[in-house]
Amino acid sequence: MKKTIHKFLLAFCVASFFSSALIAQLPHLVFHAELNGDEQIPAVATVGKGLITLIYSPDRSKMTVAGLMVDIQDDITAVSLHIGKTGETGALLVDLMPTVNGRRLNGEVSIPAELLQNLLPDRVYATVSTVAHPSGEIRGQFICETDLDFKGILTGDEVVPAVVAPAYGFGGFHFPTGSEDLVYAFLIRDLSSPVTEVALYRGYPGENGTFVHLLPGYAGGFLQGLLELSELPPNSLRDLREGKFYVLFKTENFPDGEIRGQLDFLGYFTSFSPINKVQQIPNPGNTPGFGFSHNMLNQTLDSISTTVFINGITPTSVDIHIAAPGINGPVFVTLDNTPTLGLYHKTYKIDGSHLTDFAQGRLYLSAKTASHPNGEIRGQMKNSLRKGYAFDLCKEQMVPPTNSTGIGVGMASVDQANCYLNYKVIYDRLSGPPTEALICQAPATMNGSAIYPMPINKPVLPGIQEIMASHGVAIELGETYVLLATDQYPNGEIRGQIVRGFSCPELTGTSIVENVSKVSVSPVPFITELNVAFDSQSPFEGRIVLYDAFGIQSLVYPVQVVAGNQTFQIQTGDLPSGYYTMMLETPGQGASVMLKKLIRQQ
């Protein structure tokens, strides 16, 4: 049953890849690093761990930083980003100390252009220094939150030995991060004879490799299908990124292979997209036209190389336009013809605004024909980025709030089709190890139902989850949260709404409401009224709130607190009988403290 549901969800995700007609929420440039002592050079013997997330602003001039360090041996003295791959040390790029608050990181920093240029090819690491380890206690390499695309161009020249044949193939593999399958799709033209086999092989260019797996699904010049990762050799995704696989078409006339193409990793910020009539505005109706595009940024992010292959129609031009899906926009670039029929290519300069258009999916390809001069087929250059989130967890987000000292920080990303969720959560200062970790659905200030369980690790909870599309939308709307429960707090000790930004109070200093003492609440049990008294070190405006057993606000009583002793009498005659938690809150500061657990009798 689980496999059937998985295939249904994957079919939906595959359909959205081939159509690219879904208008999803905007993706983000988001990176995360998990830090430990083993990554330091030389390695450091420490149990310290860390998690840092970077989310770029739309214009890439700033980025939001979120993070938490756990079990490090002393106070933080430095947090910084450097150029370097794993095992290398390199130049300082960004100082993150302005975002440090205790052991949390939270803030926005200005950034140099070279940071993104090095983040995308995995050449940036974070290092955290402490009093005990001034040269660095923990370190971690940043990973871009993207799906993975691999291009394949198939010709007779690539066969070993090479063959003379006019046949040509164009397409690639698509891996939605978190999936159990690879999606493959290729357009094939001018094969000499019927196909006898299409298969994936492991081998480098210029050599005949070993058979890996058949690729079924070829019909009418189009190959498409799914390949389960469990049926491939171990580390196949890594080997794909390293260019160790190729696709081979065998035909009756060429039993050893008529066309072949190496699979090359397009990169972490690229586009492998379909071109079809579904995206054309207006829809042209019945047309055999279909195509694919590969779109790659250069290292300095100031030009794009676009290659397009179209079958079924003869375009008069293939142009790049600027507009969101469902809207027609102006021509930006016209691609050049190549000697290969149906193949178009151009490398063109872009500025910062065009890079933003590419990042947010506002560039599209339009193939014009004599019968459709305004475009017969169209393909939005949908990129591989995911929607990113960085959030925190604390007692204040619990409904009602708890007395826990626990804190946490999390990151999450969802693919543009709302099919797969990737997340990591790090926690500290809980009353005990988590007994349960859940992703739940409900807006802030409300309790909801659990929708996905999370693994229980210490102190980092990582996971990849196949999700319903409606849950992807709920995440974007801020209507899901992470809940960590412990033995002392079986209904939840800390909670964090999955959003872009922190919701918990600052950790430095003590909140005003925590400076209350000599709390007295009577009578217990109560019926028609409650008498509340306490001392406060400072004056403030707040409210006394009663939450019922389901965490719903049942009574809100505004208070004007003065320095010293004060008393309040609260009428409770309208409350139903049951269990209640009394909280003293200052909503403007996001702070609260529990005063008493109560029972109302009839």
C-alpha positions as CSV (number, residue, x, y, z in Angstrom):
1,M,0.0,0.0,0.0
2,K,2.8,2.4,0.9
3,K,4.5,1.7,-2.4
4,T,1.2,2.3,-4.3
5,I,0.9,5.7,-2.6
6,H,4.5,6.5,-3.3
7,K,4.0,5.8,-7.0
8,F,0.8,7.9,-7.1
9,L,2.7,10.9,-5.6
10,L,5.7,10.4,-7.8
11,A,3.4,10.3,-10.9
12,F,2.1,13.7,-9.9
13,C,5.6,15.0,-9.4
14,V,6.7,13.6,-12.8
15,A,3.6,15.1,-14.5
16,S,4.5,18.5,-13.0
17,F,8.1,18.2,-14.3
18,F,7.0,17.4,-17.9
19,S,4.3,20.1,-18.0
20,S,6.0,22.8,-16.0
21,A,2.6,24.4,-15.9
22,L,2.2,24.6,-12.2
23,I,2.7,28.1,-10.7
24,A,4.3,27.3,-7.4
25,Q,5.6,29.7,-4.7
26,L,8.9,31.3,-5.5
27,P,12.1,29.1,-4.9
28,H,15.1,30.4,-2.9
29,L,18.8,30.2,-2.9
30,V,19.2,28.4,0.4
31,F,22.3,26.6,1.9
32,H,22.9,24.7,5.1
33,A,25.9,23.3,6.9
34,E,26.0,20.7,9.7
35,L,29.1,21.4,11.8
36,N,31.3,19.0,14.0
37,G,34.9,18.6,15.2
38,D,35.8,16.0,12.6
39,E,35.6,18.6,9.8
40,Q,38.2,20.9,11.4
41,I,41.8,20.8,10.1
42,P,43.2,19.2,12.1
43,A,40.2,17.3,13.6
44,V,39.1,18.4,17.1
45,A,38.0,16.0,19.8
46,T,34.7,17.6,20.7
47,V,31.0,16.5,21.1
48,G,30.0,19.9,19.8
49,K,27.6,20.1,16.9
50,G,26.1,23.0,14.9
51,L,23.6,23.8,12.2
52,I,23.7,27.0,10.1
53,T,21.3,28.0,7.3
54,L,21.8,30.8,4.8
55,I,18.8,32.2,2.8
56,Y,19.5,34.8,0.1
57,S,17.4,37.8,-0.4
58,P,15.8,38.0,-3.9
59,D,18.4,40.5,-5.2
60,R,21.2,38.5,-3.5
61,S,22.6,41.6,-1.8
62,K,21.9,40.2,1.7
63,M,21.3,36.9,3.3
64,T,19.5,35.7,6.5
65,V,21.6,33.6,8.8
66,A,20.1,31.1,11.3
67,G,21.9,28.7,13.4
68,L,22.6,27.0,16.8
69,M,25.7,25.5,18.4
70,V,25.2,22.6,20.9
71,D,27.6,21.0,23.4
72,I,30.6,23.2,22.4
73,Q,33.2,23.5,25.1
74,D,33.1,27.2,25.8
75,D,31.8,30.6,24.7
76,I,31.9,31.4,21.0
77,T,34.7,33.8,20.0
78,A,34.3,33.7,16.2
79,V,31.9,32.4,13.4
80,S,33.0,32.9,9.8
81,L,32.6,31.7,6.3
82,H,35.6,30.7,4.2
83,I,36.5,29.6,0.7
84,G,37.5,25.9,0.6
85,K,36.3,22.4,-0.1
86,T,36.2,19.6,2.5
87,G,39.8,19.1,3.7
88,E,40.9,22.6,2.6
89,T,41.4,25.9,4.3
90,G,40.8,29.2,2.6
91,A,40.3,32.9,2.7
92,L,37.7,34.6,4.9
93,L,34.6,35.6,3.0
94,V,32.0,36.7,5.7
95,D,32.2,37.4,9.4
96,L,29.0,36.1,11.1
97,M,29.7,37.4,14.6
98,P,27.1,40.2,14.2
99,T,24.4,37.5,14.1
100,V,25.6,35.6,17.2
101,N,23.4,35.8,20.3
102,G,24.8,33.3,22.9
103,R,24.9,30.1,21.0
104,R,22.3,31.1,18.4
105,L,22.8,32.8,15.1
106,N,20.0,35.1,13.9
107,G,20.3,38.1,11.6
108,E,20.8,39.6,8.2
109,V,24.2,40.4,6.7
110,S,25.5,42.0,3.6
111,I,27.5,39.7,1.4
112,P,30.1,39.9,-1.4
113,A,29.3,38.5,-4.9
114,E,32.0,35.9,-4.7
115,L,30.2,34.2,-1.8
116,L,27.4,32.8,-4.1
117,Q,30.0,32.0,-6.8
118,N,31.7,29.7,-4.3
119,L,28.7,28.4,-2.5
120,L,27.2,26.8,-5.7
121,P,30.2,24.5,-6.4
122,D,30.5,23.4,-2.7
123,R,33.5,25.7,-2.0
124,V,32.4,27.4,1.2
125,Y,32.6,26.2,4.8
126,A,31.7,27.7,8.2
127,T,34.0,27.5,11.2
128,V,33.2,28.2,14.9
129,S,35.9,29.2,17.3
130,T,35.6,29.1,21.1
131,V,37.7,30.1,24.1
132,A,38.8,26.5,24.4
133,H,39.6,26.2,20.7
134,P,40.6,29.6,19.3
135,S,41.6,28.1,16.0
136,G,38.2,26.4,15.5
137,E,36.2,23.8,17.4
138,I,33.6,22.8,14.8
139,R,33.3,23.2,11.1
140,G,30.9,22.3,8.3
141,Q,30.6,22.4,4.5
142,F,27.6,24.2,2.9
143,I,25.2,22.3,0.7
144,C,22.8,24.0,-1.7
145,E,19.1,23.0,-1.3
146,T,18.2,21.9,-4.9
147,D,17.0,19.1,-6.9
148,L,19.5,17.4,-9.2
149,D,19.5,17.5,-13.1
150,F,21.8,15.6,-15.4
151,K,21.9,16.3,-19.2
152,G,22.5,13.8,-21.9
153,I,23.2,14.4,-25.6
154,L,23.3,11.2,-27.7
155,T,25.1,10.8,-31.0
156,G,26.8,8.1,-33.0
157,D,30.2,9.7,-32.4
158,E,30.0,8.8,-28.7
159,V,29.6,5.1,-29.4
160,V,32.8,3.0,-28.9
161,P,33.8,2.5,-31.7
162,A,32.1,5.5,-33.3
163,V,29.4,4.9,-35.9
164,V,28.2,7.0,-38.8
165,A,24.5,7.6,-38.2
166,P,22.3,10.7,-38.4
167,A,20.3,9.8,-35.3
168,Y,20.3,12.3,-32.4
169,G,19.0,12.3,-28.8
170,F,18.6,15.0,-26.3
171,G,17.3,14.9,-22.7
172,G,18.5,13.9,-19.3
173,F,17.7,12.6,-15.8
174,H,15.9,14.6,-13.0
175,F,16.2,13.7,-9.3
176,P,13.8,15.4,-6.9
177,T,15.7,15.4,-3.6
178,G,14.0,13.0,-1.3
179,S,12.6,10.8,-3.9
180,E,13.2,7.1,-4.3
181,D,13.4,7.3,-8.1
182,L,15.1,9.1,-10.9
183,V,13.0,10.5,-13.7
184,Y,14.4,10.2,-17.2
185,A,13.3,11.8,-20.5
186,F,14.8,12.0,-24.0
187,L,13.7,13.1,-27.4
188,I,15.2,10.8,-30.2
189,R,15.3,11.6,-33.9
190,D,16.2,9.6,-37.1
191,L,17.1,6.2,-35.7
192,S,18.0,3.9,-38.6
193,S,15.9,0.9,-37.5
194,P,13.7,-0.4,-34.6
195,V,15.2,-0.2,-31.1
196,T,16.3,-3.4,-29.5
197,E,17.5,-2.1,-26.2
198,V,17.9,1.2,-24.3
199,A,20.0,0.9,-21.1
200,L,22.1,2.7,-18.5
201,Y,25.8,1.8,-18.4
202,R,28.6,2.7,-16.0
203,G,31.7,3.9,-17.8
204,Y,33.7,7.0,-18.8
205,P,33.7,8.6,-22.3
206,G,35.7,6.6,-24.8
207,E,35.3,3.3,-23.1
208,N,32.7,0.6,-23.1
209,G,31.4,0.2,-19.6
210,T,29.3,-2.3,-17.6
211,F,25.5,-2.7,-18.0
212,V,23.5,-1.2,-15.1
213,H,19.8,-1.2,-15.9
214,L,17.3,-1.2,-18.7
215,L,15.5,2.1,-19.5
216,P,12.0,1.1,-20.7
217,G,9.5,3.5,-22.1
218,Y,10.6,4.3,-25.6
219,A,7.8,5.0,-28.1
220,G,7.4,7.4,-31.0
221,G,10.7,9.1,-30.7
222,F,10.2,9.8,-26.9
223,L,11.8,7.9,-24.0
224,Q,10.5,8.5,-20.6
225,G,10.3,6.6,-17.3
226,L,11.3,6.1,-13.7
227,L,14.3,4.3,-12.3
228,E,14.3,3.2,-8.7
229,L,17.4,4.1,-6.7
230,S,17.2,0.8,-4.9
231,E,17.7,-1.1,-8.1
232,L,21.0,0.8,-8.9
233,P,24.5,0.2,-7.4
234,P,25.4,1.9,-4.1
235,N,26.4,5.6,-4.4
236,S,24.8,5.9,-7.8
237,L,23.8,9.6,-7.2
238,R,27.4,10.4,-6.3
239,D,28.6,8.6,-9.4
240,L,26.1,10.5,-11.5
241,R,27.4,13.8,-10.3
242,E,30.9,12.6,-11.2
243,G,29.9,11.7,-14.8
244,K,30.3,7.9,-14.6
245,F,27.1,6.8,-16.4
246,Y,26.0,6.9,-20.0
247,V,22.8,6.0,-22.0
248,L,23.1,3.7,-25.0
249,F,20.5,3.0,-27.7
250,K,20.9,-0.3,-29.6
251,T,19.0,-0.9,-32.8
252,E,18.6,-3.7,-35.3
253,N,21.1,-2.1,-37.7
254,F,23.5,-1.3,-34.9
255,P,23.3,-4.1,-32.3
256,D,26.3,-2.7,-30.3
257,G,24.8,0.8,-30.2
258,E,23.6,3.5,-32.6
259,I,23.7,6.5,-30.3
260,R,25.2,7.1,-26.9
261,G,25.5,10.0,-24.5
262,Q,27.3,10.6,-21.2
263,L,25.2,11.9,-18.4
264,D,26.7,15.2,-17.1
265,F,25.7,17.0,-13.9
266,L,24.2,20.4,-14.8
267,G,25.0,22.0,-11.4
268,Y,23.1,23.1,-8.3
269,F,21.4,26.2,-9.9
270,T,20.4,25.1,-13.4
271,S,17.4,24.2,-15.5
272,F,16.4,21.1,-17.4
273,S,12.9,21.8,-18.7
274,P,10.3,20.7,-21.2
275,I,8.8,22.9,-24.0
276,N,5.2,22.0,-25.0
277,K,1.9,23.4,-26.0
278,V,0.5,23.3,-22.5
279,Q,2.5,26.3,-21.5
280,Q,1.8,28.3,-24.6
281,I,-0.5,31.4,-24.2
282,P,-3.0,30.9,-25.8
283,N,-2.8,27.1,-26.2
284,P,-2.4,26.4,-29.9
285,G,-4.5,23.2,-29.8
286,N,-3.3,20.1,-31.7
287,T,0.4,20.3,-32.4
288,P,3.1,17.6,-32.5
289,G,5.8,20.0,-31.2
290,F,7.8,19.1,-28.1
291,G,11.2,19.9,-26.9
292,F,13.7,20.1,-24.0
293,S,16.1,22.8,-22.8
294,H,19.4,22.7,-20.9
295,N,20.2,26.1,-19.2
296,M,23.5,26.5,-17.3
297,L,24.9,29.5,-15.5
298,N,28.7,30.2,-15.8
299,Q,30.9,30.3,-12.7
300,T,30.7,34.1,-12.3
301,L,26.9,34.1,-12.7
302,D,26.9,36.7,-15.5
303,S,26.0,34.5,-18.5
304,I,23.7,31.6,-19.3
305,S,24.3,28.9,-21.9
306,T,21.0,27.6,-23.3
307,T,20.6,24.6,-25.6
308,V,17.3,23.6,-27.0
309,F,16.2,20.5,-29.0
310,I,12.7,20.5,-30.7
311,N,11.0,17.7,-32.5
312,G,7.7,17.6,-34.5
313,I,7.7,21.2,-35.8
314,T,10.1,23.4,-37.8
315,P,10.5,26.7,-35.9
316,T,11.2,30.0,-37.7
317,S,12.9,31.1,-34.5
318,V,13.4,30.1,-30.9
319,D,13.5,33.0,-28.5
320,I,13.9,33.6,-24.7
321,H,11.3,35.9,-23.2
322,I,10.9,37.4,-19.8
323,A,7.6,36.7,-18.0
324,A,6.1,34.5,-15.3
325,P,4.1,31.4,-16.2
326,G,0.8,32.2,-17.8
327,I,1.9,35.6,-19.0
328,N,3.4,36.6,-22.3
329,G,6.5,38.8,-22.1
330,P,9.0,40.6,-24.4
331,V,11.8,38.8,-26.3
332,F,15.2,38.9,-24.5
333,V,17.4,36.7,-26.6
334,T,17.1,34.8,-29.9
335,L,18.9,31.5,-30.1
336,D,21.2,30.5,-32.9
337,N,20.6,27.7,-35.4
338,T,23.1,24.8,-35.4
339,P,24.0,22.3,-38.1
340,T,21.9,19.7,-36.3
341,L,18.2,19.8,-37.3
342,G,16.0,21.0,-34.4
343,L,19.0,22.0,-32.2
344,Y,19.4,25.7,-31.1
345,H,22.1,27.2,-28.8
346,K,23.4,30.5,-27.5
347,T,25.5,31.7,-24.6
348,Y,24.4,35.2,-23.6
349,K,25.3,37.9,-21.0
350,I,22.9,38.6,-18.1
351,D,22.8,41.3,-15.4
352,G,21.6,41.1,-11.8
353,S,17.9,41.6,-12.7
354,H,18.1,38.8,-15.3
355,L,19.7,36.5,-12.7
356,T,16.7,37.2,-10.4
357,D,14.4,36.4,-13.3
358,F,16.1,33.1,-13.8
359,A,16.1,32.3,-10.1
360,Q,12.4,33.1,-9.8
361,G,11.3,31.3,-13.0
362,R,10.5,34.3,-15.2
363,L,12.5,33.3,-18.3
364,Y,10.8,31.1,-20.9
365,L,11.5,29.7,-24.3
366,S,9.1,30.2,-27.2
367,A,9.3,28.3,-30.5
368,K,7.6,30.3,-33.3
369,T,6.5,28.7,-36.6
370,A,5.0,30.0,-39.8
371,S,1.5,29.0,-38.7
372,H,2.0,30.3,-35.1
373,P,4.2,33.4,-35.4
374,N,3.5,34.3,-31.7
375,G,4.6,30.9,-30.5
376,E,3.5,27.3,-31.0
377,I,5.2,25.7,-28.0
378,R,6.7,27.3,-24.9
379,G,8.9,26.2,-22.0
380,Q,9.4,28.0,-18.7
381,M,13.0,27.7,-17.6
382,K,12.0,26.1,-14.3
383,N,15.2,25.8,-12.3
384,S,16.3,23.3,-9.7
385,L,16.0,25.5,-6.6
386,R,13.7,24.6,-3.7
387,K,11.6,26.7,-1.4
388,G,13.7,27.3,1.8
389,Y,12.8,27.9,5.5
390,A,14.9,28.6,8.6
391,F,13.1,28.7,12.0
392,D,13.5,28.3,15.7
393,L,11.8,26.2,18.5
394,C,11.1,27.2,22.1
395,K,8.6,26.9,24.9
396,E,6.9,30.2,23.9
397,Q,5.5,28.6,20.7
398,M,3.9,25.8,22.7
399,V,0.1,26.2,23.2
400,P,0.0,26.7,26.1
401,P,3.6,27.6,26.7
402,T,5.7,25.2,29.0
403,N,8.4,26.0,31.6
404,S,11.1,24.3,29.5
405,T,14.5,25.9,29.0
406,G,14.9,24.0,25.7
407,I,15.6,25.7,22.4
408,G,16.1,24.6,18.8
409,V,16.8,25.8,15.3
410,G,15.6,24.1,12.1
411,M,16.0,24.3,8.3
412,A,13.6,22.9,5.7
413,S,13.2,22.9,1.9
414,V,10.4,21.8,-0.4
415,D,10.7,21.2,-4.1
416,Q,8.7,23.4,-6.4
417,A,6.1,20.7,-7.1
418,N,5.4,20.3,-3.3
419,C,6.3,16.6,-3.4
420,Y,9.4,16.3,-1.1
421,L,10.4,17.9,2.2
422,N,14.0,17.9,3.4
423,Y,14.8,19.1,6.9
424,K,17.2,19.2,9.8
425,V,16.5,20.3,13.4
426,I,19.1,20.8,16.2
427,Y,18.0,21.2,19.8
428,D,19.6,22.0,23.2
429,R,18.7,22.2,26.9
430,L,15.6,19.9,26.8
431,S,14.5,18.3,30.1
432,G,15.5,15.0,28.7
433,P,16.1,13.2,25.4
434,P,13.1,13.5,22.9
435,T,10.6,10.7,23.1
436,E,8.8,11.9,20.0
437,A,9.4,14.3,17.2
438,L,6.6,15.3,14.9
439,I,5.7,17.6,12.0
440,C,2.2,18.9,12.7
441,Q,-0.3,21.0,10.8
442,A,-1.9,24.1,12.4
443,P,-1.3,27.9,12.4
444,A,0.7,29.5,15.2
445,T,-1.2,29.8,18.5
446,M,-3.2,26.7,17.7
447,N,-2.6,23.0,18.2
448,G,-2.9,20.7,15.3
449,S,-2.6,17.0,14.3
450,A,0.6,15.2,13.5
451,I,1.2,14.6,9.8
452,Y,4.7,13.2,9.7
453,P,6.9,11.5,12.3
454,M,10.6,12.6,12.5
455,P,13.6,10.5,13.5
456,I,14.9,10.9,17.0
457,N,18.6,11.6,16.9
458,K,20.9,13.5,19.3
459,P,21.2,16.5,18.9
460,V,20.4,16.8,15.2
461,L,17.2,15.4,13.7
462,P,17.6,14.9,9.9
463,G,15.0,13.7,7.5
464,I,13.6,13.5,4.0
465,Q,9.9,13.1,3.7
466,E,7.6,12.5,0.7
467,I,4.6,14.8,1.3
468,M,1.2,15.5,0.0
469,A,1.0,18.6,-2.3
470,S,-1.5,20.2,0.2
471,H,1.1,19.9,2.9
472,G,3.6,21.7,0.8
473,V,1.2,24.6,0.5
474,A,0.5,24.5,4.2
475,I,4.3,24.8,4.9
476,E,4.5,27.9,2.6
477,L,1.5,29.5,4.4
478,G,3.2,28.9,7.8
479,E,0.6,26.4,8.9
480,T,3.0,23.6,10.0
481,Y,5.3,23.2,12.9
482,V,7.9,20.9,14.5
483,L,7.1,19.5,18.0
484,L,9.6,17.8,20.3
485,A,8.1,15.8,23.2
486,T,10.0,14.4,26.3
487,D,9.1,12.3,29.3
488,Q,8.5,15.4,31.4
489,Y,6.4,17.0,28.6
490,P,4.7,14.2,26.8
491,N,2.4,16.6,24.9
492,G,5.4,18.6,23.7
493,E,8.2,20.5,25.3
494,I,9.2,23.0,22.6
495,R,7.7,23.8,19.2
496,G,8.8,25.7,16.1
497,Q,6.5,27.0,13.3
498,I,8.2,26.2,9.9
499,V,8.6,29.8,8.6
500,R,11.4,32.1,7.3
501,G,12.4,33.8,10.5
502,F,12.7,33.4,14.3
503,S,9.6,33.5,16.5
504,C,11.2,33.0,19.9
505,P,12.4,35.8,22.3
506,E,16.1,36.7,22.4
507,L,18.2,34.5,24.7
508,T,20.3,37.3,26.2
509,G,19.1,38.7,29.5
510,T,15.9,37.8,31.3
511,S,12.4,38.7,30.0
512,I,10.3,41.1,32.0
513,V,7.7,38.4,32.8
514,E,10.4,36.1,34.3
515,N,11.2,38.8,36.9
516,V,8.0,38.0,38.9
517,S,8.1,36.2,42.2
518,K,5.9,35.3,45.2
519,V,3.1,34.1,42.9
520,S,-0.2,33.3,44.7
521,V,-3.3,32.0,42.9
522,S,-6.5,31.2,44.8
523,P,-8.9,29.5,45.3
524,V,-7.8,26.1,43.9
525,P,-10.0,24.6,42.6
526,F,-11.9,27.7,41.5
527,I,-15.5,28.4,40.4
528,T,-16.5,32.0,39.8
529,E,-13.3,34.0,40.4
530,L,-9.6,33.8,40.7
531,N,-7.3,36.0,42.9
532,V,-3.9,36.4,41.5
533,A,-1.0,38.1,43.3
534,F,2.7,38.4,42.6
535,D,5.8,40.7,42.9
536,S,7.5,42.3,39.8
537,Q,10.9,43.9,39.6
538,S,9.7,46.1,36.6
539,P,6.5,47.7,35.3
540,F,5.0,46.4,32.0
541,E,1.8,45.9,30.1
542,G,0.8,42.3,29.8
543,R,-2.1,39.8,30.0
544,I,-3.1,36.9,32.1
545,V,-4.3,34.0,29.9
546,L,-6.1,30.8,30.8
547,Y,-5.6,27.9,28.3
548,D,-7.8,24.9,28.4
549,A,-6.6,21.3,28.2
550,F,-6.5,21.5,24.4
551,G,-4.4,24.6,24.4
552,I,-7.2,27.0,23.4
553,Q,-7.3,30.5,24.9
554,S,-10.4,30.5,27.1
555,L,-9.9,33.8,28.9
556,V,-7.6,36.8,28.4
557,Y,-7.3,39.4,31.2
558,P,-5.2,42.5,30.3
559,V,-3.0,43.7,33.2
560,Q,-1.0,46.9,33.9
561,V,1.9,45.6,36.1
562,V,3.7,48.0,38.4
563,A,7.0,47.5,40.2
564,G,6.4,45.7,43.5
565,N,3.4,43.8,44.7
566,Q,0.0,43.7,42.8
567,T,-3.2,41.7,43.0
568,F,-5.9,41.0,40.4
569,Q,-9.3,39.5,40.6
570,I,-10.5,37.7,37.5
571,Q,-14.1,36.7,37.0
572,T,-14.4,33.1,35.7
573,G,-18.1,32.3,36.0
574,D,-18.5,31.8,32.2
575,L,-15.7,29.1,32.0
576,P,-16.7,25.5,31.6
577,S,-15.3,23.0,34.2
578,G,-12.0,21.4,33.4
579,Y,-8.2,21.8,33.6
580,Y,-6.5,25.1,32.8
581,T,-3.0,26.6,32.6
582,M,-2.6,30.2,33.7
583,M,0.1,32.2,31.8
584,L,1.5,35.7,32.3
585,E,2.4,37.0,28.8
586,T,3.8,40.1,27.1
587,P,2.7,39.5,23.4
588,G,4.8,42.4,22.1
589,Q,8.0,40.9,23.4
590,G,7.0,37.3,22.7
591,A,7.6,36.4,26.4
592,S,5.6,34.3,28.8
593,V,5.8,32.5,32.1
594,M,3.4,29.9,33.7
595,L,1.8,31.0,36.9
596,K,-0.3,28.0,37.9
597,K,-2.1,24.8,36.7
598,L,-5.8,24.9,37.8
599,I,-9.1,23.1,37.9
600,R,-12.5,24.7,37.6
601,Q,-15.3,23.0,39.3
602,Q,-19.1,23.4,38.9
